[in-house]
Amino acid sequence: MDSIYFAGIAEVVGKIRTKQISPRDVIDVHLAHIEKLQPKLNAFVHVDAEGARRQALAAETGVFRGDAVGALHGVALSIKSSIDVARWPCPAGSRLRANYVAGEDAVLVSRLRAAGAILIGNTNVPEFLMAYETDNALSGKTSNPWDISRSAGGSSGGEAAAIASGCAMGGVGSDGGGSVRVPAHFCGISGLKPTPGRIPGTGHFPRGAGGFAWLGVVGPMARRVADVRVLFDVMKGPDADDALSSAIEARSFSEGELAGMRVGILESDALGDVTPETAEAVKRAAMLLSKTFTVEPFQLEGLELAIELWWFFFGPMIARLFQPMVEGREAELSPMFREYMSMASLKIEPTVDELMGACVKRDILRAKIIKQMRDVPILLSPVCAAPAFRHGEGNWQPVCGYRDTMRHAQWLNLAGFPGVTVPMGFSAQGLPIGVQVIGRPNEDELVLAVAEILETARGKFEAPKPQFEHTAL
């Protein structure tokens, strides 16, 4: 039964459908695994064991009654603690929200449940999601399953650690500057930052609205691209409460249909240097993709401005939105969030003209990037500059901080492009290294199709082994 917690979603659902295993088997194994690993990883902030077992019993009864089995029937999922799950505490890593309990499910949570998923708990984040390391004054730090002296990333670090270690089969994170893709890269799993509007963000904190709605999105995370795709298919679709949500006609792509398509290896002086092992992972991915696609270097212009604009919105503008909430309660804030607020507030308070000008620049730049990619619909790049850093080494300082090391991820949020992390190799220290498959807006299915071809060409990827027993993925 131990192999269940490293099995794929389709495999588990198929075995439940044919009654080889039961939903209760799946949940019992995962809850036991969480009990074993939570003291080492601290991935979860809330585990609903009683609720999960109750859901599992209902799911099992349905199978034996002959009810239709959904795409996620009996699958154990976790949810980032910034996303509402009814009757669960969803503190978003802050003492200021320690007493917040969601009154109803977020729309995406309702869709997961309708497909048969069983929610086992929600996962740790940095305070208000504003860092690339998961640590906060409310529930502490989350460790990387590959090396517990290392960060699991942020802000979806608890989610990535839970999935990588086999405590959940998949789940949902959110991404405003790489917060799905970077933790996936750090922890050796896959994660999709979708095009804004493809998955409704209703029920996420902070809420995406107004001029910031396109910056942050919610997205699926799992150990395999195929599982990410299943979760995406379940959650996607319009929602009236999400101003950007849209009904995009879904497409599927076969490898033969895509053969010969141009894929660009992203090059830009604006993105900075990466470790030699990171560059080697991208080189290996390009070699594997060249068996199906026409792969060539691709120089993308405008990314320096994209990164500057991303920080304008993610830094000074979002910090301004947080200011009324935290004013007078600074002593309760986590050191990392205080650092973010300090760095984001260095600039003189933006004017209305600056805000409007930045919005116009963003739209013009986005159009220029799309035009450059007219004949090259997919790009391949690092996720960030290096593998997982040690606890406490990440920071918002202006030199060699997140604004330098995370540039490969950040520009996608400014432009509203989809991107997915695919594990591709290891550092000399045994830390996972992922690559990023990037596509044009609303071509998420194409991004996932190329990522799945890359994953298949790569072959099996191991589960974390330095601290934990493991099974090949």
Phi, psi and omega per residue, in radians:
M1 nan -0.392 -3.118
D2 -1.031 -0.488 -3.104
S3 -1.183 -0.281 -3.125
I4 -1.041 -0.709 -3.012
Y5 -1.332 -0.004 2.969
F6 -2.106 0.234 3.126
A7 -1.450 2.824 3.086
G8 -1.419 2.785 -3.098
I9 -1.082 -0.857 -3.105
A10 -1.069 -0.666 3.128
E11 -1.096 -0.818 -3.120
V12 -1.159 -0.781 3.132
V13 -1.082 -0.693 3.110
G14 -1.097 -0.708 3.121
K15 -1.231 -0.552 3.052
I16 -1.200 -0.726 -3.116
R17 -1.079 -0.664 -3.129
T18 -1.625 0.145 3.051
K19 1.114 0.456 3.028
Q20 -1.311 -0.575 3.019
I21 -2.364 2.894 -3.141
S22 -2.043 2.759 3.049
P23 -0.966 -0.588 3.119
R24 -1.170 -0.616 3.041
D25 -1.020 -0.815 -3.094
V26 -1.060 -0.835 -3.076
I27 -1.225 -0.729 3.140
D28 -1.048 -0.741 3.131
V29 -1.111 -0.756 -3.113
H30 -1.201 -0.712 3.128
L31 -1.132 -0.661 3.086
A32 -1.150 -0.657 3.129
H33 -1.170 -0.722 3.090
I34 -1.072 -0.781 -3.135
E35 -1.023 -0.639 -3.126
K36 -1.283 -0.717 -2.968
L37 -1.718 -0.361 -3.098
Q38 -0.972 -0.714 3.113
P39 -1.086 -0.467 -3.133
K40 -1.533 -0.639 -3.016
L41 -1.755 -0.648 -3.023
N42 0.979 0.836 -3.140
A43 -1.372 -0.559 -3.030
F44 -1.774 2.585 2.955
V45 -1.876 -0.316 3.110
H46 -2.659 2.237 3.060
V47 -2.087 2.145 -3.102
D48 -1.785 1.254 -3.080
A49 -1.092 -0.776 -3.120
E50 -1.107 -0.802 3.131
G51 -1.118 -0.685 -3.138
A52 -1.136 -0.730 3.128
R53 -1.172 -0.619 3.103
R54 -1.151 -0.751 3.085
Q55 -1.106 -0.682 -3.114
A56 -1.136 -0.706 3.113
L57 -1.106 -0.745 3.113
A58 -1.117 -0.705 3.125
A59 -1.138 -0.688 3.123
E60 -1.162 -0.739 3.109
T61 -1.049 -0.694 3.125
G62 -1.100 -0.695 3.125
V63 -1.086 -0.809 -3.099
F64 -1.266 -0.342 3.086
R65 -1.446 -0.248 3.135
G66 1.601 0.272 3.107
D67 -1.160 2.762 3.083
A68 -1.079 2.425 3.140
V69 -1.734 2.080 -3.117
G70 -1.299 3.039 -3.080
A71 -1.135 -0.319 -3.121
L72 -2.167 0.416 -3.014
H73 -1.052 2.017 3.099
G74 1.437 0.077 -3.086
V75 -1.408 2.305 -3.127
A76 -1.511 2.021 -3.124
L77 -2.106 2.680 2.990
S78 -2.020 2.841 -3.077
I79 -2.352 2.396 3.068
K80 -1.032 2.438 -2.995
S81 -1.353 0.225 2.968
S82 -1.755 0.066 -3.100
I83 -2.003 2.277 -3.041
D84 -1.182 2.220 2.937
V85 -2.204 2.146 -3.008
A86 -0.914 2.261 3.059
R87 1.267 0.177 3.042
W88 -1.808 2.527 2.939
P89 -1.184 2.314 -3.121
C90 -2.294 1.292 -2.913
P91 -1.412 -0.166 -3.090
A92 0.927 0.581 3.012
G93 1.305 0.286 -3.031
S94 -2.197 2.426 2.997
R95 -1.072 -0.458 -3.129
L96 -1.221 -0.311 3.095
R97 -2.059 0.334 -3.046
A98 -1.047 -0.504 -3.096
N99 -1.735 0.125 -3.126
Y100 -1.371 2.196 3.050
V101 -2.153 2.219 -3.072
A102 -1.163 2.406 3.123
G103 -1.488 -0.427 -3.139
E104 -2.659 2.854 3.128
D105 -1.239 2.475 2.887
A106 -1.039 2.721 -3.097
V107 -1.000 -0.761 -3.127
L108 -1.127 -0.581 3.098
V109 -1.156 -0.744 3.090
S110 -1.036 -0.678 -3.137
R111 -1.211 -0.668 3.079
L112 -1.109 -0.778 3.117
R113 -1.078 -0.738 -3.121
A114 -1.082 -0.477 3.104
A115 -1.500 0.016 3.055
G116 1.765 0.048 -3.121
A117 -1.157 2.587 3.067
I118 -1.971 2.096 -3.084
L119 -1.581 2.176 -3.030
I120 -1.797 -0.344 3.141
G121 2.963 3.007 3.063
N122 -2.048 2.817 -2.828
T123 -2.061 2.815 -2.991
N124 -1.297 2.655 -3.125
V125 -2.529 2.813 2.911
P126 -1.205 2.767 -3.072
E127 -0.986 2.193 -3.139
F128 0.949 0.302 3.010
L129 1.301 0.253 -2.924
M130 -1.736 0.806 3.059
A131 -2.829 2.848 3.093
Y132 -1.698 0.249 2.970
E133 -2.259 2.370 -3.123
T134 -1.565 1.761 3.126
D135 -2.780 2.432 3.139
N136 -2.757 2.890 -3.083
A137 -1.336 -0.214 -3.115
L138 -1.516 -0.827 -3.020
S139 -2.277 0.142 3.021
G140 1.434 -2.884 -3.029
K141 -1.745 2.650 3.031
T142 -1.811 2.369 -3.101
S143 -1.784 2.733 -3.130
N144 -1.400 2.250 -3.127
P145 -1.064 -0.412 3.140
W146 -1.371 -0.465 -3.119
D147 -2.861 1.865 -2.997
I148 -1.238 -0.059 2.991
S149 -1.468 -0.072 -3.075
R150 -1.908 2.750 3.098
S151 -1.294 2.567 2.990
A152 -1.490 0.004 -3.113
G153 1.576 -3.122 3.139
G154 -2.812 2.785 0.126
S155 -1.599 -0.151 3.132
S156 -1.587 0.715 -3.062
G157 -1.220 -0.681 3.080
G158 -1.101 -0.681 3.119
E159 -1.111 -0.822 -3.133
A160 -1.095 -0.736 -3.139
A161 -1.151 -0.709 3.138
A162 -1.094 -0.747 -3.094
I163 -1.285 -0.783 -3.114
A164 -1.077 -0.618 -3.084
S165 -1.493 -0.056 3.129
G166 1.522 0.208 3.100
C167 -1.391 -0.345 3.047
A168 -2.506 2.632 -3.138
M169 -1.430 -0.315 3.138
G170 3.105 -3.088 3.129
G171 3.101 -2.827 -3.048
V172 -2.303 2.279 3.010
G173 -2.070 -2.946 3.029
S174 -2.493 2.778 -2.897
D175 -2.552 1.930 3.070
G176 -1.979 -0.106 3.125
G177 -2.926 0.391 -3.088
G178 2.074 0.202 -2.956
S179 -1.254 -0.215 2.914
V180 -1.673 -0.810 -2.973
R181 -1.267 -0.678 -3.126
V182 -1.184 -0.867 3.064
P183 -1.035 -0.633 3.083
A184 -1.071 -0.761 3.087
H185 -1.098 -0.802 -3.141
F186 -1.071 -0.636 -2.987
C187 -1.823 0.021 3.047
G188 1.319 0.650 3.060
I189 -2.220 -3.028 3.118
S190 -1.944 2.605 3.107
G191 -2.749 2.439 -3.093
L192 -1.893 2.200 2.838
K193 -1.631 1.863 -3.094
P194 -1.378 2.970 2.954
T195 -1.087 2.391 3.075
P196 -0.930 2.314 3.131
G197 1.709 -0.304 -3.124
R198 -1.248 -0.661 3.035
I199 -2.073 2.189 -3.099
P200 -1.126 2.364 3.117
G201 -1.623 0.162 3.121
T202 -0.987 2.250 -3.138
G203 1.628 0.125 3.081
H204 -1.741 2.501 3.023
F205 -2.039 2.312 -0.068
P206 -1.216 2.651 -3.129
R207 -1.296 2.367 3.050
G208 -1.488 2.023 -3.112
A209 -2.650 2.846 3.087
G210 1.054 -2.440 -3.086
G211 -1.215 -0.106 -3.107
F212 -1.875 0.019 -3.015
A213 -1.069 -0.552 -3.088
W214 -1.468 -0.214 -3.026
L215 -1.302 -0.784 -3.094
G216 -1.979 2.472 -3.124
V217 -2.379 2.848 2.983
V218 -1.754 2.545 -3.075
G219 -2.690 2.717 -3.100
P220 -1.374 2.618 3.103
M221 -2.365 2.450 3.123
A222 -2.877 3.053 -3.125
R223 -1.377 -0.386 -3.115
R224 -2.196 2.600 3.090
V225 -1.088 -0.663 3.125
A226 -1.022 -0.671 3.125
D227 -1.251 -0.644 3.047
V228 -1.042 -0.738 -3.140
R229 -1.107 -0.738 3.111
V230 -1.065 -0.792 3.129
L231 -1.109 -0.728 3.100
F232 -1.050 -0.799 -3.128
D233 -1.057 -0.623 3.141
V234 -1.274 -0.711 -3.008
M235 -1.507 -0.400 -3.007
K236 -1.227 2.848 3.110
G237 2.165 2.770 -3.031
P238 -1.243 2.739 3.058
D239 -2.584 2.273 -3.036
A240 -1.098 -0.455 -3.110
D241 -1.458 -0.111 3.094
D242 -1.878 1.940 -3.022
A243 -1.079 -0.468 -3.111
L244 -1.635 -0.135 -3.025
S245 -1.131 2.553 -3.054
S246 -2.578 2.697 3.103
A247 -1.695 1.646 3.129
I248 -1.662 2.272 3.130
E249 -1.107 2.170 -3.109
A250 -1.261 2.541 3.086
R251 -2.278 2.697 3.012
S252 -2.177 2.669 -3.052
F253 -2.340 2.305 3.014
S254 -1.612 2.769 3.122
E255 -1.069 -0.677 3.129
G256 -1.124 -0.655 3.137
E257 -1.132 -0.534 -3.068
L258 -1.632 -0.159 -3.045
A259 -0.938 2.301 3.110
G260 1.552 -0.185 3.111
M261 -1.016 2.548 -3.109
R262 -1.418 2.311 3.063
V263 -2.159 2.245 -3.114
G264 -1.747 2.398 2.980
I265 -1.516 1.904 -2.975
L266 -1.065 2.251 3.042
E267 -2.265 2.343 3.088
S268 -2.900 2.248 3.102
D269 -1.111 -0.353 -3.104
A270 -1.225 -0.327 -2.988
L271 -1.550 -0.267 3.077
G272 1.405 -3.111 -3.070
D273 -1.497 2.708 3.028
V274 -2.189 2.890 3.113
T275 -1.145 2.648 3.114
P276 -0.956 -0.640 -3.139
E277 -1.205 -0.581 3.073
T278 -1.164 -0.785 3.100
A279 -1.078 -0.660 3.127
E280 -1.144 -0.637 3.109
A281 -1.107 -0.726 3.093
V282 -1.143 -0.719 3.114
K283 -1.062 -0.728 3.126
R284 -1.145 -0.741 3.117
A285 -1.073 -0.725 3.124
A286 -1.087 -0.722 3.120
M287 -1.090 -0.757 3.136
L288 -1.148 -0.714 3.140
L289 -1.226 -0.448 -3.115
S290 -1.135 -0.240 3.079
K291 -1.269 -0.362 -3.134
T292 -2.033 -0.593 -2.997
F293 -2.045 2.915 2.961
T294 -1.549 1.859 -3.020
V295 -1.873 2.265 -3.065
E296 -2.657 2.698 3.059
P297 -1.033 2.547 -3.096
F298 -2.453 2.006 3.123
Q299 -1.532 2.089 -3.128
L300 -1.893 2.141 -3.112
E301 -1.603 2.581 3.018
G302 1.780 0.010 -3.036
L303 -1.313 -0.445 3.057
E304 -1.053 -0.809 3.093
L305 -1.152 -0.678 3.133
A306 -1.029 -0.733 -3.112
I307 -1.239 -0.676 3.078
E308 -1.086 -0.775 3.134
L309 -1.165 -0.677 3.103
W310 -0.997 -0.798 -3.129
W311 -1.176 -0.597 3.086
F312 -0.979 -0.793 -3.124
F313 -1.354 -0.833 -3.063
F314 -1.254 -0.504 -3.123
G315 -1.599 -1.681 -3.032
P316 -0.953 -0.700 -3.053
M317 -1.290 -0.793 -3.133
I318 -1.245 -0.636 3.067
A319 -1.022 -0.647 3.110
R320 -1.109 -0.636 3.106
L321 -1.195 -0.598 3.120
F322 -1.291 -0.441 -2.964
Q323 -0.944 -0.823 3.139
P324 -1.102 -0.530 -3.109
M325 -1.248 -0.648 -3.028
V326 -1.700 -0.199 -3.064
E327 -1.046 2.222 -3.121
G328 1.497 -0.106 -3.119
R329 -2.150 0.414 -3.074
E330 -0.999 -0.566 -3.115
A331 -1.147 -0.355 -3.129
E332 -1.541 -0.109 -3.038
L333 -1.454 2.660 3.076
S334 -1.253 2.595 3.108
P335 -0.949 -0.701 -3.116
M336 -1.147 -0.652 3.134
F337 -1.258 -0.640 3.076
R338 -1.091 -0.676 3.101
E339 -1.107 -0.776 3.102
Y340 -1.006 -0.843 -3.116
M341 -1.093 -0.647 3.128
S342 -1.152 -0.811 -3.135
M343 -1.194 -0.682 -3.098
A344 -1.260 -0.370 -3.081
S345 -1.727 0.096 3.140
L346 -1.133 -0.590 -3.126
K347 -1.276 2.559 3.013
I348 -1.031 2.478 -3.054
E349 -0.896 2.206 -3.092
P350 -1.084 2.557 3.071
T351 -1.590 2.928 3.083
V352 -1.070 -0.694 3.138
D353 -1.099 -0.690 3.104
E354 -1.121 -0.735 3.127
L355 -1.097 -0.852 -3.140
M356 -1.093 -0.706 3.128
G357 -1.112 -0.690 3.118
A358 -1.137 -0.662 3.109
C359 -1.119 -0.730 3.121
V360 -1.144 -0.790 3.120
K361 -1.045 -0.702 3.134
R362 -1.069 -0.800 -3.100
D363 -1.169 -0.707 3.123
I364 -1.143 -0.758 -3.132
L365 -1.141 -0.720 3.120
R366 -1.001 -0.781 3.139
A367 -1.102 -0.684 3.126
K368 -1.128 -0.692 3.130
I369 -1.164 -0.748 3.121
I370 -1.062 -0.722 3.133
K371 -1.113 -0.693 3.109
Q372 -1.095 -0.524 -3.109
M373 -1.651 0.284 -3.079
R374 -0.965 -0.726 -3.096
D375 -1.842 -0.009 -3.136
V376 -2.268 1.474 -2.979
P377 -1.293 -0.235 -3.104
I378 -2.245 2.372 3.044
L379 -2.069 2.631 3.111
L380 -2.101 2.293 -3.110
S381 -2.693 2.927 2.921
P382 -1.081 2.825 3.004
V383 -1.461 -0.747 3.065
C384 -2.738 -2.985 -2.936
A385 -1.308 -0.422 -2.973
A386 -2.741 2.923 3.010
P387 -1.206 -3.045 -3.055
A388 -0.973 2.311 3.083
F389 -1.530 2.898 3.101
R390 -1.248 2.681 3.107
H391 -0.885 2.296 3.064
G392 1.506 -0.100 -3.101
E393 -1.484 -0.345 3.102
G394 -1.362 2.615 -3.137
N395 -2.843 2.953 3.101
W396 -1.729 0.276 -3.131
Q397 -1.107 2.644 -3.017
P398 -1.199 -0.386 3.138
V399 -2.002 2.182 -3.139
C400 1.038 0.450 3.033
G401 -1.706 -2.898 -3.057
Y402 -1.028 -0.533 -3.114
R403 -1.226 -0.273 3.029
D404 -1.704 -0.811 -2.968
T405 -1.384 -0.356 -3.044
M406 -1.911 0.299 -3.047
R407 -1.063 -0.629 -3.118
H408 -1.050 -0.493 -3.133
A409 -1.571 -0.603 -2.932
Q410 -1.193 -0.633 -3.029
W411 -1.145 -0.470 3.120
L412 -1.105 -0.622 -3.140
N413 -1.220 -0.636 3.085
L414 -1.123 -0.740 -3.062
A415 -1.516 -0.259 -3.130
G416 1.322 0.581 -3.129
F417 -1.652 2.603 3.022
P418 -1.426 2.603 3.081
G419 -2.711 2.537 -3.120
V420 -2.286 2.421 3.073
T421 -1.526 2.346 3.059
V422 -2.193 2.109 3.077
P423 -1.049 2.389 -3.029
M424 -2.336 -0.279 -3.124
G425 -3.118 -2.869 -3.088
F426 -2.402 2.659 3.010
S427 -1.419 3.043 3.091
A428 -1.095 -0.422 3.099
Q429 -1.506 0.058 3.130
G430 1.420 0.355 3.136
L431 -1.642 2.465 -3.112
P432 -1.142 2.611 3.025
I433 -2.275 2.135 3.094
G434 -1.806 2.846 2.972
V435 -2.079 2.859 -3.057
Q436 -1.991 2.194 3.017
V437 -1.770 2.100 -2.982
I438 -2.041 2.470 3.117
G439 -2.341 3.102 3.121
R440 -1.407 2.752 -3.097
P441 -0.930 2.388 3.101
N442 1.206 0.200 3.039
E443 -1.884 0.718 -3.101
D444 -1.062 -0.686 -3.129
E445 -1.114 -0.629 3.092
L446 -1.175 -0.742 3.094
V447 -1.001 -0.820 -3.129
L448 -1.150 -0.647 3.130
A449 -1.116 -0.768 3.124
V450 -1.169 -0.716 3.116
A451 -1.072 -0.661 3.141
E452 -1.225 -0.636 3.056
I453 -1.098 -0.744 3.104
L454 -1.098 -0.775 -3.134
E455 -1.085 -0.726 3.119
T456 -1.122 -0.727 3.120
A457 -1.154 -0.594 3.129
R458 -1.157 -0.660 -3.077
G459 1.610 -3.026 -3.054
K460 -1.108 2.594 3.127
F461 -2.138 2.329 -3.037
E462 -1.338 2.693 2.995
A463 -1.407 2.841 -3.132
P464 -0.960 2.369 -3.089
K465 -2.223 -0.291 -3.109
P466 -1.041 -0.695 -3.106
Q467 -1.915 -0.268 -2.932
F468 -2.275 2.647 2.974
E469 -1.098 2.625 -3.048
H470 -2.541 2.869 3.060
T471 -2.351 2.531 3.134
A472 -1.048 2.416 3.058
L473 -1.516 nan nan
